[in-house]
Amino acid sequence: MMASGKNTGRPRGRAPVVSKRQGLPWVTIGAVVVVLVLAGSIFAVVLTKNNENKAQADALAAWVPSASTPDPSVNIPGIYVGAAVPAAGDTPATYPEYKAALHITSDQRVAYNRFPPVGGPHDGIWANCNGVVYQTAVRNENMVHTLEHGAVWITYNPDTIATGDLEVLKGLVDGQSYMSLSPYPGLDSPIALQAWAHQLKVNSATDERVQQFITALRQNRWVYPETGATCQQPSFDTTNPPAFDPSTPGADAIQMDGQGATAATSEVNGASVTESAESSAGVPGVPATDTGGTTDPAVGSTDAVPTPAASSPAAG
């Protein structure tokens, strides 16, 4: 201060005062934390799922068919496989006990040698087998035709299967191409899986052999007779299918050797018209001509879809 008594210093500014009502933006911080936690959780779930899928794929790699191992299912413990003439190149194996391309009419029955059956003469109309979960048991003769087309047919005993196992089976089949599921009253095991000339019976849907069977045999072109055949069947009533008959076939039943059945004119020697056209083109899996069938997006080829009249002796 000078002698004059005047204060020449600059007045000091007041320090900023933070209102007691103000504070850190906890709401914003909390929202950010929640977002980060959610993002981390989602990442962890996705990573875990990817790891599980990879682990499952690795576990099933040995069961994927190839030219060098056309039928890996023969190594599944407990599986039934019919006697076969092995596959050669792109030609499927043949199973003398289970003759293909033999049709019967809707009022005939076949004296099958296994239950559920795994091949042999069958109805000219196949059951829809593109991921259909049937609520009622379906006639054997229609279901066997699906096996000829490369499908896997899973059956279960409605009286002995565990509720949880039934849900697992539905998850395996629902919406999946070349798969079907139906109850099978009187089945001697809780679950049975069928492919052409192949069968596996298990007690649990979580048995690792279930996935092995599906991987090895669904559309395995070295096993089923009609390579490229479709599973679509718009004429088949999936809500009220032809009924399963548990009684023993009578003396007039068609035998497994095909006596009394009609050779399918469109499936000569087990090959469909479509397959014959493909062979002539020399390009397996690519139709050379339009056979007038229904395209199946799962395989990109066509196979003639019969009308109900196709099960008559004159039809193919």
C-alpha positions as CSV (number, residue, x, y, z in Angstrom):
1,M,0.0,0.0,0.0
2,M,1.3,3.4,-1.0
3,A,1.6,6.4,1.4
4,S,-1.5,7.9,-0.2
5,G,-3.4,5.0,1.2
6,K,-4.4,3.7,-2.2
7,N,-4.1,0.1,-3.0
8,T,-2.5,-0.3,-6.3
9,G,-2.7,-4.1,-6.5
10,R,-5.2,-5.8,-8.8
11,P,-8.2,-7.1,-7.1
12,R,-8.0,-10.8,-6.8
13,G,-10.8,-12.7,-8.6
14,R,-12.8,-15.1,-6.6
15,A,-12.1,-18.8,-7.0
16,P,-14.9,-20.7,-8.8
17,V,-17.4,-22.1,-6.4
18,V,-18.9,-25.5,-7.1
19,S,-22.4,-25.7,-6.0
20,K,-23.0,-28.4,-3.4
21,R,-25.9,-29.5,-5.6
22,Q,-23.5,-30.2,-8.4
23,G,-21.3,-33.3,-8.5
24,L,-20.0,-36.0,-10.8
25,P,-22.5,-37.1,-13.6
26,W,-23.2,-40.4,-11.9
27,V,-26.2,-41.2,-14.2
28,T,-24.0,-40.9,-17.3
29,I,-21.2,-42.9,-15.7
30,G,-23.6,-45.6,-14.7
31,A,-25.1,-45.8,-18.2
32,V,-21.6,-46.1,-19.7
33,V,-20.7,-48.9,-17.2
34,V,-23.9,-50.8,-18.0
35,V,-23.2,-50.5,-21.8
36,L,-19.6,-51.8,-21.3
37,V,-20.8,-54.7,-19.1
38,L,-23.4,-55.7,-21.6
39,A,-21.0,-55.5,-24.5
40,G,-18.5,-57.6,-22.6
41,S,-21.2,-60.1,-21.8
42,I,-22.3,-60.4,-25.4
43,F,-18.7,-60.8,-26.5
44,A,-18.2,-63.5,-24.0
45,V,-21.4,-65.4,-25.0
46,V,-20.5,-65.2,-28.7
47,L,-16.9,-66.3,-28.1
48,T,-18.1,-69.2,-25.9
49,K,-20.7,-70.2,-28.6
50,N,-18.0,-70.0,-31.3
51,N,-15.7,-72.1,-29.3
52,E,-18.4,-74.7,-28.6
53,N,-19.3,-74.9,-32.3
54,K,-15.7,-75.4,-33.2
55,A,-15.2,-78.0,-30.6
56,Q,-18.3,-79.8,-31.9
57,A,-17.1,-79.6,-35.5
58,D,-13.7,-80.9,-34.5
59,A,-15.4,-83.8,-32.6
60,L,-17.5,-84.7,-35.6
61,A,-14.8,-84.3,-38.2
62,A,-14.0,-88.0,-38.2
63,W,-17.6,-88.8,-39.1
64,V,-17.8,-86.7,-42.2
65,P,-18.0,-89.0,-45.3
66,S,-15.4,-88.7,-48.0
67,A,-14.1,-90.5,-51.1
68,S,-11.6,-92.3,-48.9
69,T,-14.0,-93.0,-46.1
70,P,-17.4,-93.3,-47.8
71,D,-19.2,-94.7,-44.8
72,P,-17.6,-93.7,-41.5
73,S,-20.8,-94.8,-39.6
74,V,-19.5,-98.3,-39.6
75,N,-17.3,-97.3,-36.8
76,I,-20.1,-96.1,-34.5
77,P,-20.4,-98.6,-31.6
78,G,-23.7,-100.5,-31.7
79,I,-24.7,-99.5,-35.2
80,Y,-26.5,-101.9,-37.5
81,V,-25.3,-101.8,-41.2
82,G,-26.8,-104.1,-43.8
83,A,-24.4,-106.3,-45.9
84,A,-23.2,-104.2,-48.8
85,V,-21.4,-104.1,-52.0
86,P,-19.0,-101.2,-51.3
87,A,-19.3,-97.8,-53.0
88,A,-17.1,-97.3,-56.0
89,G,-16.1,-93.8,-57.1
90,D,-19.3,-91.8,-57.2
91,T,-21.5,-94.9,-57.3
92,P,-23.3,-95.6,-54.0
93,A,-23.0,-98.8,-52.2
94,T,-25.7,-101.4,-52.8
95,Y,-27.4,-103.4,-50.1
96,P,-28.8,-106.7,-51.5
97,E,-31.1,-107.1,-48.5
98,Y,-32.6,-103.6,-49.0
99,K,-33.6,-103.3,-52.7
100,A,-34.4,-99.8,-54.0
101,A,-36.8,-98.5,-56.6
102,L,-39.6,-101.0,-55.7
103,H,-43.0,-99.4,-55.1
104,I,-46.2,-100.5,-53.6
105,T,-49.7,-99.0,-53.4
106,S,-51.2,-97.2,-50.5
107,D,-53.3,-100.2,-49.5
108,Q,-50.3,-102.6,-49.4
109,R,-47.9,-103.4,-46.7
110,V,-44.3,-104.7,-46.6
111,A,-43.0,-107.5,-44.4
112,Y,-40.0,-105.5,-43.2
113,N,-37.2,-107.3,-41.4
114,R,-36.4,-104.5,-38.9
115,F,-38.5,-102.2,-36.8
116,P,-38.4,-99.3,-37.5
117,P,-37.5,-100.5,-41.1
118,V,-34.4,-99.2,-42.8
119,G,-35.0,-100.0,-46.5
120,G,-36.7,-102.2,-49.1
121,P,-39.9,-101.9,-51.0
122,H,-41.9,-98.8,-50.1
123,D,-44.8,-96.5,-51.1
124,G,-44.4,-94.5,-54.2
125,I,-45.1,-91.3,-52.2
126,W,-42.5,-90.4,-49.7
127,A,-43.2,-88.5,-46.5
128,N,-42.1,-84.9,-46.3
129,C,-38.7,-85.1,-44.7
130,N,-37.5,-81.5,-44.7
131,G,-37.2,-81.0,-40.9
132,V,-40.8,-82.2,-40.1
133,V,-41.6,-83.1,-36.5
134,Y,-44.6,-85.5,-36.8
135,Q,-47.0,-85.5,-33.9
136,T,-48.4,-88.9,-34.7
137,A,-46.8,-92.2,-35.8
138,V,-46.5,-92.4,-39.6
139,R,-46.9,-95.4,-41.9
140,N,-43.6,-97.3,-42.4
141,E,-43.9,-97.6,-46.1
142,N,-44.0,-93.8,-46.6
143,M,-41.1,-93.2,-44.2
144,V,-38.8,-95.8,-45.8
145,H,-39.0,-93.9,-49.1
146,T,-37.5,-90.9,-47.3
147,L,-34.4,-93.0,-46.5
148,E,-34.0,-93.9,-50.1
149,H,-33.7,-90.1,-50.7
150,G,-30.9,-89.7,-48.2
151,A,-32.9,-88.6,-45.1
152,V,-32.3,-89.6,-41.5
153,W,-35.5,-90.6,-39.8
154,I,-35.5,-90.4,-36.0
155,T,-38.1,-92.3,-34.0
156,Y,-38.9,-92.5,-30.3
157,N,-41.0,-94.6,-28.0
158,P,-43.6,-92.1,-26.6
159,D,-43.9,-94.3,-23.4
160,T,-40.3,-94.5,-22.5
161,I,-38.5,-91.4,-23.8
162,A,-37.6,-88.7,-21.2
163,T,-39.4,-85.3,-21.7
164,G,-36.1,-83.5,-22.0
165,D,-34.8,-85.9,-24.6
166,L,-37.8,-85.4,-26.8
167,E,-37.1,-81.6,-26.8
168,V,-33.5,-82.3,-27.7
169,L,-34.6,-84.4,-30.7
170,K,-37.1,-81.8,-31.8
171,G,-34.2,-79.3,-31.8
172,L,-32.1,-81.6,-33.9
173,V,-34.8,-82.1,-36.5
174,D,-37.1,-79.0,-36.7
175,G,-36.5,-77.1,-39.9
176,Q,-33.4,-79.2,-40.9
177,S,-33.4,-80.5,-44.4
178,Y,-33.4,-84.3,-44.9
179,M,-34.5,-85.0,-41.3
180,S,-37.8,-86.1,-39.8
181,L,-39.0,-87.2,-36.3
182,S,-42.0,-89.3,-35.4
183,P,-43.2,-91.4,-32.5
184,Y,-43.0,-95.1,-32.9
185,P,-45.2,-97.0,-30.5
186,G,-43.7,-100.3,-29.2
187,L,-40.2,-99.3,-30.1
188,D,-37.8,-101.5,-28.1
189,S,-35.5,-98.6,-27.1
190,P,-36.3,-95.0,-26.2
191,I,-34.8,-93.7,-29.5
192,A,-33.9,-95.2,-32.8
193,L,-32.2,-93.5,-35.8
194,Q,-32.6,-94.8,-39.4
195,A,-30.8,-94.2,-42.6
196,W,-30.9,-96.4,-45.7
197,A,-29.7,-99.9,-44.5
198,H,-28.4,-98.3,-41.2
199,Q,-29.9,-98.2,-37.7
200,L,-28.8,-97.1,-34.3
201,K,-30.8,-97.5,-31.1
202,V,-29.9,-95.4,-28.0
203,N,-31.3,-94.6,-24.6
204,S,-30.6,-90.9,-24.6
205,A,-30.8,-88.0,-27.0
206,T,-27.5,-86.6,-25.7
207,D,-25.6,-89.8,-26.5
208,E,-22.7,-88.6,-28.7
209,R,-23.5,-91.3,-31.2
210,V,-26.7,-89.5,-32.3
211,Q,-24.7,-86.6,-33.8
212,Q,-22.2,-89.1,-35.2
213,F,-25.0,-91.0,-37.0
214,I,-26.5,-87.8,-38.5
215,T,-23.2,-86.4,-39.6
216,A,-22.1,-89.7,-41.2
217,L,-25.4,-90.6,-43.0
218,R,-27.6,-87.6,-43.8
219,Q,-27.3,-87.2,-47.6
220,N,-24.3,-89.4,-47.7
221,R,-24.1,-89.9,-51.4
222,W,-22.1,-93.1,-51.0
223,V,-24.9,-94.8,-49.0
224,Y,-28.4,-93.9,-50.2
225,P,-29.7,-95.1,-53.6
226,E,-31.1,-91.9,-55.2
227,T,-28.5,-89.2,-55.2
228,G,-30.0,-85.8,-55.5
229,A,-33.6,-86.8,-54.8
230,T,-35.7,-84.3,-53.0
231,C,-37.3,-84.4,-49.6
232,Q,-40.1,-82.0,-50.6
233,Q,-43.5,-83.7,-50.9
234,P,-46.3,-81.1,-51.1
235,S,-49.0,-83.9,-51.5
236,F,-48.1,-85.5,-48.2
237,D,-50.3,-84.4,-45.3
238,T,-47.9,-83.8,-42.4
239,T,-50.7,-83.0,-39.9
240,N,-52.7,-86.1,-40.7
241,P,-50.3,-88.5,-42.3
242,P,-51.0,-92.1,-43.3
243,A,-51.4,-94.0,-40.0
244,F,-48.8,-96.3,-38.6
245,D,-50.0,-99.9,-38.4
246,P,-48.5,-101.9,-35.5
247,S,-50.1,-105.2,-36.4
248,T,-48.1,-108.0,-38.1
249,P,-48.3,-107.8,-41.9
250,G,-50.5,-110.6,-43.4
251,A,-49.6,-113.3,-45.8
252,D,-50.3,-110.9,-48.7
253,A,-47.6,-108.5,-47.6
254,I,-44.9,-107.6,-50.1
255,Q,-41.7,-109.4,-49.2
256,M,-38.3,-107.8,-48.8
257,D,-37.1,-109.3,-52.0
258,G,-39.7,-107.2,-53.8
259,Q,-41.9,-110.0,-54.9
260,G,-45.3,-108.4,-55.7
261,A,-43.9,-104.9,-55.8
262,T,-43.7,-102.7,-58.9
263,A,-40.3,-101.6,-60.3
264,A,-40.4,-97.8,-60.4
265,T,-40.1,-96.7,-64.0
266,S,-38.5,-93.4,-63.0
267,E,-36.1,-95.1,-60.6
268,V,-34.4,-97.8,-62.7
269,N,-31.8,-99.7,-60.8
270,G,-32.2,-97.4,-57.9
271,A,-31.5,-94.3,-59.9
272,S,-34.1,-91.6,-60.4
273,V,-34.7,-89.9,-63.8
274,T,-32.9,-86.9,-62.5
275,E,-29.9,-89.0,-61.5
276,S,-29.8,-90.7,-64.9
277,A,-29.7,-87.2,-66.5
278,E,-26.9,-86.1,-64.3
279,S,-24.9,-89.2,-65.1
280,S,-25.2,-88.6,-68.8
281,A,-24.0,-85.1,-68.3
282,G,-21.0,-86.3,-66.4
283,V,-21.5,-83.7,-63.7
284,P,-22.9,-85.3,-60.5
285,G,-25.4,-83.1,-58.7
286,V,-26.1,-80.8,-61.7
287,P,-29.2,-81.8,-63.7
288,A,-28.6,-81.9,-67.4
289,T,-32.2,-81.5,-68.3
290,D,-35.4,-80.3,-66.6
291,T,-37.3,-83.3,-65.4
292,G,-40.3,-81.4,-64.4
293,G,-39.6,-82.0,-60.8
294,T,-39.5,-79.7,-57.8
295,T,-36.2,-78.0,-57.0
296,D,-35.0,-78.7,-53.5
297,P,-32.8,-75.7,-52.3
298,A,-30.9,-78.1,-50.0
299,V,-29.4,-79.9,-52.9
300,G,-30.0,-77.8,-55.9
301,S,-31.3,-80.7,-58.0
302,T,-34.7,-81.9,-59.0
303,D,-36.6,-85.1,-58.5
304,A,-40.1,-85.8,-59.8
305,V,-42.6,-85.2,-57.1
306,P,-45.5,-87.7,-57.5
307,T,-49.1,-87.0,-57.1
308,P,-51.1,-89.5,-55.0
309,A,-51.6,-91.5,-58.2
310,A,-47.9,-92.2,-58.3
311,S,-48.3,-95.0,-55.8
312,S,-50.3,-97.0,-58.3
313,P,-48.6,-99.9,-60.1
314,A,-48.5,-97.9,-63.3
315,A,-46.7,-95.0,-61.8
316,G,-42.9,-94.6,-61.3
